[in-house]
Amino acid sequence: MSKGPMRVVVLLGGSSEERAVSLASGCQVAAALRSAGHAVTSIDSAVGPLPRALERRIREAGIGRADVPGPRAGAPNTLPDAAVIASEPALAEADVVFLALHGGAGEDGTIQTLLEVSGIPYAGSGPVACALAMNKDLTKRLLRDAGVPTPDWIAGEEAGDVVAGRLGLPVIVKPVSGGSSVRLTLARTAAEVDEATAVAAGGGDTVMYEAYVAGREFTVGILDGVPLPVVEIQPVRELFDFDCKYEAGMALEIAPARIGPGLTGTLQRLALEVHRLLGMEHFSRVDFMVDGDGKAWCLEANALPGLTGNSLLPKAARAAGIEFPQLCERICRLGSRTGSRSRR
């Protein structure tokens, strides 16, 4: 695998509800790769190339605080992703595309399919793995069938009293294909379940209800088939919601987690099993709750985990001695024209 400078396109932005997070992730990645000596072009998949000055404003302002032209958050994913990919010469000339997209077409396999049809190399998982990881119902079905513990759930709208009767209370209510805890609610009564259902379904999504597991929250990153150190998440609120994920000081994230080797090994083994089960490649992140009896429950898998300054995968990598520019470069090398991808 070549070790020289690469021509990298960072795809970011897009038109999902997680656009602001994607912009923040992508601008951090672009800066890190440039610091490592690579030629980087940032392209908003819904708009086109992102000027360097705007990149800098996004990095300095933080998530959602910079004035960025483009679609409003949550706009339908029918904006010109395909047209952008077909028309941008930098994409065709790139050694690799770094996908810093979150939610919607950027994470459900659509953009990955467009890149593959166009013969453009990219880092990260392929279309099928992305589609499976994005759909929490399908993910949990695969986990259950493989014997990986995952909290009980219901997919599809139900009345609050029905949900309470089947899963108990409190219960997590969220979109089946959402991310970043957008439209996620911890409902404590049947009436709150009904209210949360309307919120979760607000984007036209299928609603999922998940039994709530009280305990400690952990996440495990996978890089090139190797589990990274376990990270424990201690949010200031009961739930690790959007604010806790992306606002500084809203969560204590301990990397490596202060746990024994037994639990560490269990979480890393399960994370790698889930990564392989879904067919993910290059990198991913798998989230867990550990209950009061010490049992680990897998919540979900992330094919394109966040890469902002406050994100979990970079913290796990740093605990393994891998600084952020190195992490981004390693991910690029895995997907570059000189790298390898099992499906090619």
C-alpha positions in Angstrom: 0.0 0.0 0.0 1.4 3.4 -1.0 2.5 5.7 1.8 2.8 8.9 -0.3 0.4 11.9 -0.4 -3.1 11.2 -1.5 -5.8 13.2 -3.4 -8.7 13.0 -1.0 -12.3 14.2 -1.4 -14.2 14.5 1.8 -17.9 14.2 1.2 -19.9 16.0 3.9 -23.1 17.9 4.6 -25.9 16.3 2.6 -29.6 16.8 3.3 -30.4 14.6 6.3 -31.3 15.8 9.8 -27.7 15.2 10.8 -26.3 17.7 8.2 -24.8 20.0 10.9 -23.0 17.1 12.5 -21.7 15.9 9.1 -20.4 19.4 8.2 -18.6 19.5 11.6 -17.1 16.0 11.1 -16.1 16.6 7.5 -14.3 19.9 8.2 -12.4 18.3 11.1 -11.3 15.4 8.8 -10.3 17.8 6.0 -8.1 19.8 8.2 -6.5 16.7 9.8 -5.7 15.2 6.4 -4.2 18.4 5.1 -2.0 18.6 8.2 -0.8 15.1 7.3 0.3 16.3 3.8 -2.6 15.2 1.7 -4.4 17.3 -1.0 -8.0 17.6 0.2 -11.2 18.9 -1.5 -14.3 19.1 0.6 -17.6 18.6 -1.3 -21.1 19.0 0.2 -23.0 16.1 -1.4 -26.2 18.3 -1.6 -24.6 21.5 -2.9 -21.1 21.1 -4.2 -17.5 22.2 -3.3 -17.1 23.8 0.1 -14.8 26.9 0.2 -11.8 26.6 2.5 -12.9 29.8 4.4 -16.3 28.3 5.1 -14.7 25.1 6.3 -12.7 27.2 8.8 -15.9 29.0 10.0 -17.7 25.7 10.5 -14.7 24.3 12.6 -14.5 27.5 14.7 -18.3 27.9 15.2 -19.2 24.4 16.2 -22.1 22.2 15.2 -25.0 24.1 13.6 -23.7 27.5 14.5 -22.1 28.6 11.2 -24.2 30.1 8.4 -23.9 27.4 5.8 -25.8 27.6 2.5 -27.7 24.5 1.5 -30.9 22.5 2.3 -32.6 22.9 5.6 -32.1 20.2 8.2 -34.4 17.3 7.6 -35.2 18.1 4.0 -36.0 15.1 1.8 -33.1 13.1 0.6 -33.9 13.8 -3.1 -31.4 16.7 -3.5 -28.7 16.4 -6.1 -26.4 13.9 -4.5 -26.2 11.9 -7.8 -25.7 15.1 -9.8 -22.9 16.3 -7.6 -21.1 13.0 -7.7 -21.5 12.8 -11.5 -20.4 16.4 -12.1 -17.4 17.0 -9.8 -14.1 16.2 -11.5 -12.3 16.0 -8.2 -14.2 12.9 -7.3 -13.2 11.1 -10.5 -9.5 12.1 -9.9 -9.5 11.2 -6.2 -7.4 8.4 -4.8 -10.1 8.0 -2.2 -13.3 9.5 -1.0 -13.7 10.0 2.8 -17.3 9.8 3.7 -18.1 12.1 6.6 -21.8 11.9 5.9 -24.3 11.1 8.7 -27.9 9.9 8.2 -30.0 9.7 5.1 -28.5 9.0 1.7 -25.0 9.3 3.1 -25.3 6.5 5.6 -28.0 4.2 4.2 -25.9 2.9 1.3 -27.2 5.3 -1.4 -24.1 7.4 -1.8 -21.9 4.3 -1.5 -23.8 2.7 -4.4 -23.4 5.9 -6.5 -19.7 5.8 -5.9 -19.4 2.2 -6.7 -21.4 2.6 -10.0 -19.0 5.5 -10.8 -15.9 3.4 -10.0 -14.8 5.8 -7.3 -12.9 4.3 -4.4 -14.1 5.3 -0.9 -13.3 4.4 2.7 -15.8 2.7 4.9 -18.5 0.0 4.6 -20.3 -0.9 1.4 -23.9 -0.3 0.5 -25.4 -3.5 2.1 -23.6 -3.1 5.4 -24.6 0.6 5.5 -28.2 -0.2 4.8 -28.3 -2.9 7.5 -26.5 -0.8 10.2 -28.8 2.2 9.4 -31.9 0.2 9.9 -32.0 -0.6 13.6 -34.8 -3.2 13.2 -32.8 -5.2 10.7 -29.7 -4.9 12.8 -31.5 -6.2 15.9 -33.0 -9.1 14.0 -29.5 -10.1 12.9 -28.1 -9.7 16.4 -30.9 -11.8 17.9 -30.5 -14.6 15.3 -26.7 -14.6 16.0 -27.2 -14.8 19.8 -25.9 -11.3 20.5 -27.9 -9.9 23.4 -30.0 -6.8 22.4 -32.9 -5.2 24.2 -36.4 -6.4 23.2 -38.2 -4.1 20.7 -41.2 -3.4 18.5 -40.9 -1.9 15.0 -44.0 -0.1 13.7 -46.4 2.3 15.4 -48.3 1.0 18.4 -50.5 2.6 21.0 -48.7 3.5 24.2 -50.6 1.0 26.4 -49.7 -1.8 24.0 -46.0 -0.8 24.1 -46.0 -0.6 27.9 -47.7 -4.0 28.1 -45.1 -5.7 25.9 -41.9 -3.9 26.8 -42.6 -2.3 30.1 -41.8 1.3 31.1 -39.8 3.4 30.7 -39.1 2.7 27.0 -37.0 4.3 24.3 -38.9 5.6 21.3 -36.9 6.5 18.2 -36.9 6.4 14.4 -35.8 3.0 13.0 -33.3 4.7 10.7 -32.3 7.8 12.7 -28.9 8.7 14.2 -27.3 11.1 16.6 -30.2 10.6 18.9 -32.4 12.8 16.7 -36.1 12.5 17.7 -35.2 10.0 20.4 -37.3 10.0 23.6 -37.2 8.2 27.0 -41.0 7.7 27.6 -42.1 6.9 31.2 -45.8 6.6 30.7 -48.2 5.3 28.0 -49.2 8.8 27.3 -45.6 9.9 26.9 -45.1 6.9 24.5 -47.9 8.2 22.3 -46.4 11.7 22.3 -42.9 10.3 21.5 -44.4 8.2 18.7 -45.6 11.4 16.9 -42.1 12.9 17.3 -40.2 9.8 16.1 -42.6 9.5 13.1 -42.2 13.2 12.2 -39.9 12.6 9.3 -42.0 9.9 7.8 -39.9 7.2 9.5 -40.9 3.9 10.9 -41.0 4.1 14.7 -39.1 1.7 17.0 -39.8 1.1 20.6 -36.9 -0.5 22.6 -36.9 -1.8 26.2 -34.9 0.5 28.4 -31.8 -1.0 30.0 -30.6 0.9 33.1 -26.9 0.7 33.7 -23.6 1.9 32.3 -23.1 2.9 28.6 -20.1 1.9 26.6 -18.9 2.0 23.0 -16.3 0.2 21.1 -14.7 1.3 17.8 -13.3 -1.0 15.2 -10.4 0.0 13.0 -9.2 -2.3 10.3 -10.6 -5.4 12.0 -9.2 -4.6 15.4 -11.2 -3.4 18.4 -10.1 -0.1 19.9 -10.1 0.6 23.7 -13.5 0.6 25.2 -15.0 4.0 26.0 -17.4 4.6 28.9 -20.0 7.3 28.5 -21.4 9.2 31.5 -23.9 11.8 30.3 -25.0 14.6 32.7 -28.6 13.6 31.8 -30.2 10.2 32.2 -30.1 9.7 28.4 -27.1 10.2 26.1 -29.1 12.6 23.8 -28.1 14.9 21.0 -26.9 17.7 23.4 -24.9 15.3 25.5 -23.2 13.9 22.4 -22.2 17.2 20.8 -22.1 19.9 23.4 -18.8 20.2 25.4 -19.2 19.3 29.1 -22.5 17.4 28.7 -20.9 14.0 29.0 -17.8 12.5 30.6 -16.2 10.0 28.1 -13.6 7.8 29.7 -11.1 6.3 27.3 -10.0 3.7 28.1 -12.9 2.7 30.3 -12.1 1.9 33.9 -13.4 -1.7 33.8 -11.8 -5.1 34.3 -10.3 -7.2 31.6 -13.3 -9.6 31.6 -15.8 -6.9 30.7 -13.4 -5.2 28.3 -12.8 -8.5 26.5 -16.6 -9.2 26.3 -17.4 -5.8 24.8 -14.6 -5.9 22.3 -15.5 -9.4 21.2 -19.1 -8.6 20.8 -18.3 -5.4 18.9 -16.1 -7.2 16.4 -18.7 -9.9 16.0 -21.3 -7.3 15.2 -19.0 -5.5 12.8 -18.4 -8.8 10.9 -22.1 -9.9 11.2 -23.2 -6.7 9.3 -20.4 -7.0 6.8 -18.9 -3.6 7.8 -15.4 -2.7 6.6 -12.5 -0.4 7.5 -14.0 1.2 10.6 -17.2 1.3 12.7 -18.5 1.8 16.2 -20.8 -0.4 18.3 -22.8 0.8 21.3 -23.7 -1.1 24.4 -25.5 -0.9 27.8 -24.2 -3.0 30.7 -26.9 -3.7 33.2 -26.6 -4.1 37.0 -25.9 -7.8 36.7 -23.0 -7.1 34.4 -24.7 -8.3 31.2 -23.8 -6.4 28.0 -26.7 -5.5 25.6 -25.9 -4.3 22.1 -27.9 -1.2 21.1 -26.8 -0.5 17.6 -23.9 -0.3 15.2 -22.6 2.8 13.4 -21.1 2.4 9.9 -20.1 6.1 9.8 -19.5 7.2 13.3 -19.1 10.9 14.1 -15.6 12.5 13.7 -16.2 15.9 15.4 -13.9 17.2 18.1 -16.2 15.7 20.7 -16.8 12.3 19.0 -16.2 8.9 20.5 -14.2 7.1 17.8 -11.3 9.6 17.8 -11.2 9.4 21.6 -10.9 5.6 21.5 -8.2 5.9 18.8 -6.3 8.4 20.9 -6.4 6.0 23.8 -4.7 3.4 21.5 -2.0 5.9 20.6 -3.5 7.0 17.3 -3.9 10.8 17.0 -6.7 12.2 14.8 -4.7 12.9 11.7 -3.3 9.4 11.8 -6.7 8.0 12.3 -8.1 9.8 9.2 -5.1 8.9 7.1 -5.4 5.2 8.1 -9.0 5.2 7.1 -8.2 6.8 3.8 -5.4 4.2 3.1 -7.9 1.4 3.7 -10.2 2.7 1.0 -7.8 4.1 -1.5 -7.0 2.8 -5.0 -4.0 1.1 -3.6 -5.9 -0.3 -0.7 -8.1 -3.4 -0.6 -11.8 -4.0 -0.4 -13.2 -7.5 -0.1 -16.0 -7.0 -2.6 -13.7 -5.9 -5.4 
